[in-house]
Every structure is written in C-alpha cells, then in structure tokens.
Amino acid sequence: MGRAAFLVLALALTACARKPPLVFGERMPRGCTQASKSERCAGWIFDRVLMTIAFRRYDDPAILAYVEAIGARLARANGDRRRWTYRILDDDEPQAYAGFNATIYITRGALAVTRDESELAAIIGHEMGHTIAGHLREELADLGRDVGQSDVERWRDLRYARDDEIQADEQAVLFLARAGYDVHAVERILRALGGYMNDDDADHAEDRHPVWRERIARVAALAARHPEGARFAARYNANVAKLVVGEDPREIAVVGTTLLFARAGVAVDLPTETRAYVVANMVMFLMPDGVVGTAQLIDRRLVADVKNDRVHTELILTASAAVAITIVRPDGSSDPAVARAVIAKQREPRTDELAHLHPMRFDPTRPRPIWAP
Amino acid sequence: MAYADGSRGTRYATRRGVKALAVVALAGCAASPPSRAVCGRGWAPLSSAHAHVVEPGLEARDATTITDVRIADIDARLTITLHRELATKPGDLLVDAPLADDLRRLWKLGVIEDARVTLDGDAVTFVLTPRPMIAHVVREGGDALAQSRFRQLASTPFEPSRIRRMVAALEESYLRAGRLDARVEARHRVHGGGVDVCIATNPGKRITIASLEFPGAKAVPGTTLRQVLRGKDANVNRVGGTFDESALAADEIYLQLELWERGFADARVGNPIVKRRRGKLDVAIPIEEGPRYRIGTVTSPVPVPLRTGAVFSRTSIVAAREQLHEMLGVDVLPATHVDREAMTVDVTFEVNWRWPWDALRFWSWHSP
C-alpha cells in the first residue's frame, strides 16, 4: 500500500472513530466539538441553543418558503452567493437576528407588524447587512473569551455595535434599491418597530442600537437618493394570511384550572384552588399551600438534559414534545411528590376544550402603532 | 554513484548549486517581510474637524414673530422627516426660538454635513447640506472578512467619524488576537462624483508570551499566581498565548486576593513590565509580598472558627462572618485592625442587633 493511500485510510478511520458530540440531543457536524471556534461549529451550537432553548420553530412551510424567496431575491440582486438559511421563530415579540453561517432568524411577531413585502425585505436586508459586512467577526473571535473587560472597553464596544446597526440599516436600503423594492420600507418598518416598543427614545448608554430618530433620519436620507420601487402589499397579505398573531393558545393555554398543551395532545387538571397563568412559553401555577409550579413544553430531544438538572422535574412524554413539570416549595426546595401527583392528573384534551382554542390571525387592516417624535 | 567522466559529475555539481541558489532565493522571498499595505499618493487623511454648524446670529431681528419654518436644500421627503425634529414653530418670537437646539438636534441625526439658519422676511429657513456619498472603496491588505465592513461603505454617506471608529474597532480586534503591531489606516479623496475611501490594513504578526513571571513572589509560587489569571479558554495572558493588558489589569484584584489569602495583608501587585524580543514577549508582574500576618485577637458575641495565631486568611474571616449571620440571623460586619509591629490582624465582628428583637431571639436561642 502506498504511503499516501495509507494516510488517507488512517485519516478516514480516525474520522469514523471520533464521532462528533451530541448537543441537546443532536450530533454536531463532522469535525466539530463544543470547543470548536470555527463559524461552522460555533454557529451550529448557537443555532441549536436558539432553536431548542430560547425559541421554537414556527411551523408554516408556506410562510418560510415566502421568506426564503424574498431573501433569495435580495441576495440575487446584490450578487451574493452564500447559502442563506431562514428560520421563523414562534415568538410574538417582533425581533430578527443575524446568526452565524448566514442564518437569519425572524419571529412571527416581526411578520405581524409588517404590512408589505418591501418591509419584510427591509428586515431581512438589515440582518443580511450584518452578515455581509462581517459584523459577527468579533463576536466569533470573542466566543469563550474568559477575560475581564474594563468599563471603557464595554462603552467602546457598544459604540461600535451602534455603528454596525447604522451600517446594517444602510445596507437594507441599498439591498432594497437593487432588488426593486420600495426603499422607504426601511423607514416604515423602523417606525413600526419603534411604535411597537413604545420607546421613550432616550439615549441609554447600554443600548446597542442608536435611538429611533437617528436610525429613521439616516435611512430616510439614504433612501432619498434612490427611486421608490414596489411594495407588494397584496402579495404579502396573501402569503401571510394564516400567520398566527399574539399568543397561540394551541401551544399553551389555561382553561379554568386545566393546563392545555393542545399541539402536544396533553391536558393536566390541577387542584381546584390553583391559580395558573401563561407566562411567555410556560405556565406558572400557584397551589393552595404556597407551592409554586411550572409547566413547560420542551423539545423531546432535551429530555436527557432536563433529567440531569438539579431541580427535580417530572416529564409527560409525547411523540415529539415533552411537558416538564417542576414544583418548588416556599423554602426553594423541589417537591417530587406533588410533581408526581400533578403528572398523575394528565389526560388527552377533550374536543370541547379544543374548540375554544382559536389563535388570532394576521389582519392587514389592523392599525399598528407608529413611532414619531 | 560513479560517473564515467568527471565532467558529468561537475555538471551535476553545477546543477545542484543552481538548485541551492534557487532554494535560497525562494526562501529569501518567503522570509522577507510582506510589503506594507498603503493607500499611496493622492489620498488625504480623514479630517477630524466637525462640520461647522452655524449658530444663528439673528439678534437684530429679535422682535420678529416667525411666520414660517422651512428646511432647504435637501430632498422633499427627507425634509418632512427632519421637520418633525424642529421645536421652532410659526408664532414663536425669534428671540425665544430654540434655533441653536434645533440645529444641534439635526446635527446629531448624523445625516447632514453642514447647516445654517437664514431669515427670509419673517420665515426661518434651516439650510442643510447633506453628506456627500462614498463612490468607491479601495482596500489594501488585510483579510477579506476584516475588510468586509469597509467594502460595504460604497454608496453610503461619507461620515469620517464613523469610519475612524470602524478603523479603531478593527485595530482593537487585531490587538485582541495578539497582533500588537496591527495598523489600519483610512484616507479619502474628493472628486466630482463624491468621495473615495481607501483602507490600508496591516494586521502584522501574532505576538505571543514567551515568559510570564512574578518577580518578588517568594512564598506564593508563580505557578499558583499564573492559575489565578483568567484567559484559559481564550489562551490569553499565559505562556504561548497572547498578551491582553486590559484583561491583566482586571485580574490584578484576583492576584491580590490570592496573596491576602495566604497572610500577606500588605501585598502589592505592580504594573506589568513587558519586554519584547522580536515576536515574543517577556511579561513580569512585580509582587511585593510584605510580611505574613497572623490573626490577633478575635472579638465576637459567640465563638467563631477563627483562631488567634492562625495565618491571616480572607476566606476564613468571611466564613466566620457567614456562620455568625446564620446563627444570629442579623447583619454582621467584620472590622479589622492591622498591627504592623506585631504583624497581626485583630478581628471584631460588629453585630447589628436591631434591638430588641434579635437580641431577644439570641437570648431565647441560648436559653435552655
């Protein structure tokens, strides 16, 4: 056997022998470990954490395809050949993020405040701008940088972060202009987001974004130099007509003292004196003797991580999801017995209960708050 | 190998000599420092002067009532956006109008290069000059990712202060990566079609730490002190890693704590002395240990696990305070008095009794 062939075989065997580690139930890409700092590997972990711990995927392939088509149009117009990935997050808060490996995250809340395709293109263009301008370069370099930072350095980094936001806004205007979209859409969506956040527009030192009035003026000044372009409002309305707006009761709901996880097919009856509230992506309930409980719908693949947690958690397992029940006594300790008693009251949701769970859908005629000085 | 004639062998020797020369020449090319990236002639430094926002000097017309407020010389749609920023409104007396504040507010938005106020009859006009646009960006040196921020400057407004910050940010990121000689330079040239910007990036070599010593540390070994420094995961401030002065400054307190923990209550940690030998650094952090202190008298309402004569240790005092707090359910403050002659630290646990309830609780706890 030639030396080269031997080396190739040895490398191949080494690759086979060292399987990438599991992270939250899924194996990392080949050649990656948790300590890898390459964009491919670190970005994969970032995406995994975001999509399993922080957010849930919004399950609407048609809307995802629509977002991908707008992204492709922007990329094509700007001569960008990256393989972009888009993720719609099941979150009502209007937000968008630029991740590693050319991944863009958009919440359904952001789609809900958008009124035409050019505005959605503005959101995508802004996040694309962060990626194309290499704004994540320092983030990647600083991953796992376990050293101290002075106040001056922190302040300076915030100032640089604001410059990045200004550049991403500018890129959004330019991308829209090249793709034939209405360039004023960036200003409109900024005003809509500012209106939603009901911001006082005070210049807080720790804010990574410039104040709304500055962002709006800057994009307006740049847009003034470009032709208007198309908005495609009707097309947007048609594509997102089924978008869920606000909290989705089919995910988590409380009906009386029954917790309903309709999508997961789980209902849990709590004692009659219990008070329960939906808080973000979980239910918090207060039992008569001061015992506090949480019920959270989690990814089925996270079950092993939950079991290793210090807080005792009881699980209701379904095919794709799990409901994690945690009970905490007033002294802060876990109460496994009560958790088991709660679990024992699980059942399938009844048809009459499910009939009440209607999410609100996208309505383009619904007025949205607009930021104005 | 034997040759039939000597000439062949000579020819071979000559060929080998040529090969050796070629190898030396190529090695010389590889070893010589890469040419420094520069913008070259015709490029001017970025001006650090701010645009001169002209303060209104309209005192002669103080009594005038403003009938109209206009913005001139910019796009009509942008005018509407900027108009919303103006506090000056028709009906204001000119003397009371916040013209200067309005100019400052417009300037802070970052979209104008110049501004002035004129009075046309009873109408106030803000005459604004928009920023020129960047036509081309020329990039010299540096890696593609580092340059991508600058590449995207084309077709955006020319804002020297922002470009200067971008340059500083890139230089700092190189410094953080151990490229202590990194230099990034931004220049510009103005022409009829706008402004061209040139960015010359010289990342320089990565400089690593050859040695990290703690001269003056005798009782506490250097290996122990090196462990105190953070940066293990980032390979910062350790032998073979990169040097981060700021991170080291932040770690000074941890070195101090390590010394306090071992009885050196007067210990001083000096500023790092860094010596450079080509691509390597020798870092020395001077330590003045001072005398080793022991615990002197201990004053406490109840016995605590702190023994007179034991080596002074910060954590043992903290542990004793925690125990008291737990036992009495009150706030406890350890006060220390350093006796430099006896080289002892007297510790008094001052208890905030919050009379009378906590005293009663303490009494009842001790009662049979």
Interface residues (C-beta under 8 A of the other chain):
Chain A: G129 I132 A133 G134 H135 R137 E138 A141 D142 G144 R145 D146 V147 G148 Q149 S150 E153 R156 R159 Y160 D163 D164 I166 Q167 E170 Q171 L174 H184 E187 R213 E214 I216 A217 R218 A220 A221 L222 A223 A224 R225 A372 P373
Chain B: I74 D75 R77 L78 T81 L82 R84 E85 K108 L109 G110 V111 P130 R131 M133 L145 A146 Q147 S148 R149 R151 Q152 L153 S155 T156 P157 R162 R165 M166 A168 A169 E172 S173 R176 A177 R230 G231 K232 D233 A234 V236 N237 D244 S246 A247 A249 A250 D251
